[in-house]
């Protein structure tokens, strides 16, 4: 089994896709107005409109609610988190934690996307962390 994708359900696909394109430097593939993907070498970030996730039964709550994530952090490995921070700070809606070296060896930047989802851009900096993420 391989983990290949995570999907964000949003009320504004175009806005969120544009944000992630700008933040990552990746070009999204837009399949419909309700679904796009940004592919990396390791996984895909899918962005979908709420209409793509229908309720399981008439009258029931939808299985996913846009802009309602309180437990997942979307993480991207970057070459130099400090350089990325300098570029992101002008358009990121909320920086939660400026680049900080974590006890497990990654230098991490934590921020929120326009829907309030937590995003972590990180760079391994200790020898152990560098080895773990060697490409």
C-alpha angles and dihedrals in degrees: 000000000000129000103228111161150017121201127210115204110211141172091226114041096174093052095047094044091051091049094051092045089054094042096047103028088231124130114233124223107229110206097173136345086270101047138046137155135210110201127205127179091264107034146348130250107212121195118198138176121244090251089070091066110059125190114268092231134017110275094013127123116269112259090236129033120202118244093007104111115134103158114036127082118199109217132200127185109223133184096238119007093192092057090046090050091054090055097042100047092079096061110018109110095218132009107204097183127006117226108306131170108240124213091251092060106262125119103221139193116196121196142149127250120223090275092052096254114149114244126189122198110189143177122200109236108168119075091247094051092044090053092048092055099035109147 
